[in-house]
Amino acid sequence: MHCGSRLCKPKMSASRCNSFCRTGWYVLRVPIAKISLAVALSHFPSRCSARAYGTGGTTFGSKLISTLPLRATNRRVFGFAFLFGGGVGLYQTIKFSFQQHFAEDELSNLPNLQYGIPTNQGSDLTFATDLTFTLYQYKTCPYCSKVRAFLDYYGFPYKVVEVNPVMHTEIKWSEYQKVPILMVEGKEIVQLNNSSVIISAMKTCMIDKERTMSEVVQYFPRLPSTNAWGNEVLEYTNKYWVMLNEIKITEVYTSKNARKEEVRWRQWADDWLVNRIKPNVYRTPAEALATYDHIVREGNFGSVPFAKYGGAFYMFWASKLLKIWYKLQDDVREDLYMAVNEWITAIGRKRKFMGGDKPNLADLAVYGVLRSMQDLEAFYDVMENTKVKKWYLATEKQLLIPKIMGVEVPKDKMDGALEDLEGWSRTWTAARSRSSRS
């Protein structure tokens, strides 16, 4: 289990560097016309962390592939690819060894954030105007985008701290070394982990103000389970459920089926939609480079040379493994289109949102995941080739209306914001048209 300590990172990087080089050398020296990629990956560690599109990471192992032939013509390319990865890993290993000496000095300039879930269960913490919220995130992470969509829709003012994806300096104080993390500060300080837990816990406290946040988080225990890769992990239970009594349920949901539908599609956004986004944003070398350029520009990578090129190269090949693991079509765009249209079909023609006249938590979850692709080719392709645009723009409009103290945006400003919002489609279509003519 990953200890989360920065001191472990140079050793981990060195191990992965060695594994990349051994795999590449093995592929290059085997004098066989055909070699199974699964055999090649058997020289790669069974647990290797590959940071996916803005997320906390996805574990890969040789079990990803049973039999994928690697022809002789591609063997050298594949081998040199892993040798290149080993070289990048060696560079990062040396860089980490220097960075760890300066890590403590960097932390001394940060605010005191030694927070944890308090043991005092008797504190009077309710959803009032005296609370402050701090979100630790990667801006391009789909799960972080979900939380921002929730906070924006309900009008919570919050501070954003962009976490360095490599060093995690901003969250070194936390035992939980993933994002998003939401700190809720009032009469007590509560740390909320996991995007779905954050949303469910916040929504529960919004409805049932008699319970404190520290009481509510107890309904989402972290218990051992086995993930899709066969590894034992700690998973939050009940994370898709807003924890209410029967009286509150009847007040909030029109029917029990409405509540179950919300839970089902929130989980679908995490387990199905997100897994179709990763192979799409890294689908081609050009898209992978554009995606990592976007991540580096929007994120907090600091001065990490070759981050864009090394990350794009690595994730392009990782996306091919994901394509096999998720059994996607040759053109992974079609799987993404099918998933998005499945969502629109579930909403139906009689509803504006899955929540009816207003978005519910499932609407916000799907919107947040799709928004994480914004400014990328995959996003605009989805908008132009599926039926999602009308729903997406309607949801975006709802997020532009602040709910703090019931204040509405003046009509002229709202109209101007909506014009800017709808302008991206016309701009992208014109750009695609010019590109095709040239």
Disulfide bonds with the S-S distance in Angstrom:
none
